[in-house]
Amino acid sequence: MNAPVNLGADAHRAAMMDILERQKAAHIRDGAPSAEKRIDWLDRSIGLLVDYQDRIADALNEDFGSRSRDATMLTDIAGSIGPLKHAKAHVRKWMKSQKRRPTPAILSLFGAGAVVHYQPKGVVGVISPWNFPVNLTFAPLAGILAAGNRAMIKPSEFTPATSELMKEMFASAFTEEEIAVITGGPEVGQAFSGLPFDHMIFTGATSVARHVMKAAAENLVPLTLELGGKSPVIVSRSADMKTTAARIMNGKTMNAGQICLAPDYVFVPEDKAGEFVAEAKAATARMFPTMKENPDYTSVVAQRHYDRIMSYIDDARAKGAEIIEMKPEGENLSSRSTARSRRR
């Protein structure tokens, strides 16, 4: 049996550069792909999601310690197929050239014309996060493939089972000159972000994005960032509090709040605050009569993330805030283990 080899940073970069150079060479050799080729790429991606959906749910459940299969089917499977099908339906229209008025306009008097031709950039690097690792890999691919590009993907090390599965999935349907998946830890991600892609897409934390942007700037790589933020909810005085609270808690409990759109705080009329809290607790109890060892409720992905959340609560308590736990009576959720904490 071969022993695992721990490549150094230089070796990691050399291996990734080899793939990047081969993808760029293939792009130049084959030219801009036809609509039929792009649709074929999109169809293959859809096929992977359909064929591997059960294994994807299993891998995410392993990575999180508990990950709702229904949530996975909604967000990571259906939520990925939608953008791919949309791109497939519109790609021929998107590829069409568009006429423009010449600039300066006086040139048209001399018979000049102007046309915009849409061309693929080449190779796009994708750094996807852990919270929705499949969706935030495949949804960007819808645009990447529809535009005729090739892709190199670096999924998160916080979801290793899912990352390795995606590597297997893409290898089964695409050549490495079309799509390649690179797995590994932070040192691999750092080397990946410094590659001279034709474009790069990063989804994740603002703190990490600063390093990615700095690395991309070294090669003047155009960069698309989708970063975390805060999501406030404003509740008006006329709102139906039962419906409002149910919808807010539905958004907050999805993926255990590990989503950029999860409501972070609520502005509610002061005289309605008690009613909102009561309805929020009732809504949570209806959705999750139990949370401990409940396969329909997702765990916090890693011990350090759990510790960070608890530190915020402890800090608020120390500063005099009233802490209201929206969990079933008698359940101690702090003892629930995750796959990530067991690997610690």
C-alpha positions in Angstrom: 0.0 0.0 0.0 1.4 3.4 -1.0 1.9 5.9 1.9 0.3 9.3 1.5 2.6 12.0 0.2 2.5 15.4 1.8 3.4 17.9 -0.9 5.0 21.1 0.0 3.6 24.5 -1.1 5.9 24.7 -4.2 4.8 21.2 -5.3 1.1 22.0 -4.8 1.5 25.1 -6.9 3.4 23.3 -9.6 0.8 20.5 -9.8 -2.0 23.1 -10.1 -0.1 25.2 -12.6 0.3 22.1 -14.8 -3.5 21.7 -14.9 -4.1 25.4 -15.5 -1.6 25.5 -18.4 -3.2 22.4 -20.0 -6.7 24.0 -19.6 -5.5 27.2 -21.2 -3.8 25.3 -24.0 -7.0 23.3 -24.7 -9.0 26.5 -24.7 -6.7 28.1 -27.3 -6.5 24.8 -29.3 -10.3 24.2 -29.4 -11.4 27.9 -29.6 -14.7 29.2 -28.3 -17.0 26.2 -27.8 -20.2 26.0 -29.8 -23.7 26.3 -28.2 -24.0 22.5 -28.5 -20.8 22.0 -26.6 -21.8 24.4 -23.8 -25.2 22.7 -23.5 -23.4 19.4 -23.3 -21.3 20.6 -20.4 -24.4 21.9 -18.6 -26.3 18.7 -19.2 -23.4 16.7 -17.8 -23.4 18.9 -14.7 -27.1 18.4 -14.2 -26.6 14.7 -14.6 -24.0 14.6 -11.9 -26.4 16.2 -9.4 -29.2 13.8 -10.3 -27.1 10.7 -10.3 -25.1 11.5 -7.1 -27.9 13.2 -5.0 -28.0 10.4 -2.4 -24.3 10.3 -2.0 -24.1 14.1 -1.8 -26.7 14.0 1.1 -24.6 11.3 2.8 -21.4 13.2 2.4 -22.8 16.5 3.8 -24.4 14.6 6.7 -20.9 13.1 7.5 -19.2 16.5 7.2 -21.7 18.4 9.4 -22.3 15.5 11.9 -26.0 16.0 11.1 -27.3 17.7 7.9 -30.9 17.6 7.0 -31.4 15.5 3.9 -34.4 17.6 2.9 -32.4 20.8 3.2 -29.7 19.3 1.1 -32.1 18.3 -1.6 -33.6 21.8 -1.6 -30.5 23.9 -1.4 -27.6 22.0 -2.8 -29.4 19.8 -5.4 -32.5 21.6 -6.6 -30.8 24.9 -5.9 -28.0 24.0 -8.3 -30.1 22.4 -11.0 -32.1 25.5 -11.4 -29.3 27.8 -12.5 -27.9 25.2 -14.8 -31.3 24.7 -16.5 -31.7 28.5 -16.8 -28.3 28.8 -18.4 -29.1 25.9 -20.8 -32.4 27.6 -21.8 -30.7 30.9 -22.5 -27.2 30.2 -23.7 -27.9 30.5 -27.4 -29.4 34.0 -26.9 -26.5 35.0 -24.6 -24.0 34.0 -27.3 -25.5 36.2 -30.0 -23.6 39.3 -31.1 -25.1 42.7 -30.6 -25.0 45.7 -32.7 -23.9 49.0 -31.2 -23.7 52.6 -32.5 -20.1 53.5 -33.4 -18.3 55.9 -31.1 -17.9 58.7 -32.0 -21.4 58.7 -33.7 -20.0 60.7 -36.7 -18.3 57.5 -37.9 -21.6 56.1 -38.9 -21.8 58.8 -41.6 -18.8 57.1 -43.2 -20.4 53.7 -43.2 -18.8 52.4 -40.0 -20.5 49.9 -37.8 -19.9 48.4 -34.4 -20.7 44.9 -33.1 -20.1 43.3 -29.7 -18.9 39.7 -29.9 -19.1 37.7 -26.6 -16.1 35.5 -26.1 -15.1 33.2 -23.2 -12.3 34.3 -21.0 -10.6 31.0 -20.7 -10.1 29.3 -17.3 -12.0 30.4 -14.2 -10.9 29.5 -10.7 -13.7 28.8 -8.2 -13.1 28.8 -4.4 -16.3 27.5 -2.9 -17.3 27.6 0.9 -18.4 24.9 3.3 -22.0 26.0 4.2 -23.5 25.0 0.8 -20.5 23.4 -0.9 -22.3 21.8 -3.8 -24.7 24.7 -4.6 -21.9 27.3 -4.4 -19.8 25.2 -6.8 -22.4 24.2 -9.3 -24.4 27.5 -9.4 -21.3 29.5 -10.5 -20.5 26.8 -13.0 -23.8 27.5 -14.8 -22.4 30.9 -15.9 -18.9 29.7 -16.3 -19.8 26.9 -18.7 -22.5 28.8 -20.5 -19.9 31.5 -21.3 -17.7 28.8 -22.8 -15.0 28.7 -20.1 -13.2 25.9 -18.3 -12.9 25.7 -14.6 -10.6 24.7 -11.7 -12.4 24.3 -8.4 -11.0 24.5 -4.8 -13.8 23.4 -2.4 -13.6 23.9 1.3 -11.4 21.8 3.6 -14.2 22.1 6.3 -16.3 19.6 4.3 -13.7 17.0 3.2 -16.1 14.2 2.4 -18.2 16.4 0.1 -15.0 17.9 -1.5 -13.6 14.5 -2.3 -17.0 13.3 -3.6 -17.1 16.4 -6.0 -13.6 15.5 -7.2 -14.9 12.0 -8.0 -18.0 13.3 -9.6 -16.4 15.8 -12.0 -13.6 13.3 -12.9 -16.4 10.8 -14.0 -18.0 13.3 -16.4 -15.3 15.8 -17.5 -11.7 15.6 -18.5 -9.2 17.5 -16.4 -8.8 19.9 -19.4 -12.5 20.8 -18.9 -13.0 20.8 -15.1 -10.6 19.9 -12.4 -11.2 19.8 -8.6 -8.3 20.5 -6.2 -8.7 19.4 -2.6 -6.6 20.3 0.4 -6.1 22.6 3.3 -5.4 26.3 3.7 -1.9 26.0 2.1 -3.5 24.6 -1.0 -6.1 27.3 -1.0 -3.4 30.0 -0.7 -1.5 28.6 -3.6 -4.7 28.2 -5.6 -5.7 31.9 -5.1 -2.3 32.9 -6.5 -2.6 31.2 -9.8 -2.9 33.3 -13.0 -6.5 32.5 -13.9 -8.4 34.4 -16.5 -11.1 35.1 -13.8 -11.6 34.0 -10.2 -14.7 33.6 -8.1 -14.6 33.5 -4.3 -17.5 32.9 -1.9 -16.8 33.1 1.8 -15.6 35.3 4.7 -14.5 38.9 4.2 -11.4 38.2 6.2 -10.3 35.5 3.8 -11.4 37.5 0.8 -8.8 40.1 1.6 -6.0 37.5 1.2 -7.6 36.1 -2.0 -7.9 39.6 -3.5 -4.3 40.4 -2.7 -3.2 37.2 -4.3 -5.3 37.8 -7.4 -3.9 41.3 -7.8 -0.4 39.9 -8.2 -1.5 38.5 -11.5 -4.1 41.1 -12.3 -6.8 38.4 -12.2 -10.3 39.8 -12.4 -12.2 38.7 -9.3 -15.8 38.2 -8.3 -16.5 38.2 -4.5 -19.6 37.0 -2.7 -19.0 37.7 1.0 -20.8 37.4 4.3 -22.6 40.2 5.9 -25.4 41.0 8.3 -29.1 40.4 7.5 -31.4 42.6 9.5 -35.2 42.2 9.4 -37.5 45.2 10.0 -41.0 44.3 11.4 -43.6 46.9 11.0 -46.3 47.6 13.6 -49.1 46.3 11.3 -47.3 42.9 10.6 -49.1 39.7 11.5 -46.7 38.6 14.2 -47.4 34.8 14.0 -46.7 34.7 10.3 -43.8 37.1 10.5 -42.1 35.2 13.3 -42.6 31.8 11.6 -41.0 33.1 8.4 -38.1 34.6 10.2 -37.4 31.5 12.3 -37.7 29.3 9.2 -34.9 31.4 7.6 -32.8 31.4 10.8 -33.0 27.7 11.4 -32.2 26.6 7.8 -28.8 25.0 7.9 -28.7 26.0 11.6 -28.3 29.6 10.5 -25.1 28.8 8.5 -26.2 30.8 5.5 -25.5 34.4 4.4 -29.2 35.2 4.2 -30.0 34.0 7.7 -31.7 36.8 9.7 -29.1 38.1 12.2 -31.2 40.6 14.1 -34.7 41.9 14.2 -36.0 45.5 14.5 -39.5 45.3 16.1 -41.7 47.9 17.8 -40.8 48.0 21.5 -44.3 47.2 22.6 -44.4 44.2 20.2 -41.1 42.7 21.4 -42.6 40.2 23.8 -45.2 39.1 21.3 -42.5 38.5 18.7 -40.4 36.4 21.1 -43.4 34.3 22.1 -44.3 33.7 18.5 -40.7 32.9 17.5 -40.4 30.3 20.3 -43.7 28.8 19.3 -42.7 28.6 15.6 -39.4 27.0 16.4 -41.2 24.4 18.6 -43.6 23.6 15.8 -40.8 23.0 13.3 -38.5 21.2 15.7 -40.2 19.6 18.7 -36.8 18.1 19.4 -33.3 19.2 18.2 -30.9 16.9 19.9 -30.1 14.0 17.5 -32.8 15.2 15.2 -31.8 14.3 11.6 -33.9 17.2 10.3 -31.8 19.8 12.2 -28.3 20.6 11.0 -25.3 20.7 13.3 -22.8 23.5 13.5 -20.1 22.4 11.0 -17.0 22.6 13.3 -16.0 22.9 16.9 -14.3 26.2 16.4 -17.4 27.6 14.8 -19.5 26.4 17.7 -17.1 27.9 20.2 -17.2 31.2 18.3 -21.0 31.3 18.5 -21.0 30.5 22.2 -18.4 33.2 22.8 -20.8 35.8 21.4 -23.6 34.6 23.6 -21.3 34.6 26.7 -20.2 38.1 25.9 -23.8 39.3 25.5 -24.7 37.7 28.8 -21.8 39.3 30.6 -22.8 42.7 29.3 -26.3 42.3 30.7 -28.3 41.1 27.7 -31.3 38.8 28.3 -30.6 35.4 26.6 -33.7 33.4 25.5 -32.9 29.9 24.3 -35.3 28.7 21.6 -34.8 25.0 22.1 -37.0 22.2 23.5 -37.2 22.0 27.3 -34.7 19.8 28.9 -32.4 19.4 25.9 -28.7 20.1 26.4 -27.5 20.9 22.9 -23.9 21.6 23.9 -23.3 17.9 24.3 -24.2 17.0 20.7 -21.1 16.0 18.8 -20.3 16.8 15.2 -18.3 14.9 12.7 -15.8 17.8 12.8 -15.4 17.8 16.6 -14.9 14.1 16.6 -12.0 14.5 14.2 -10.4 17.1 16.4 
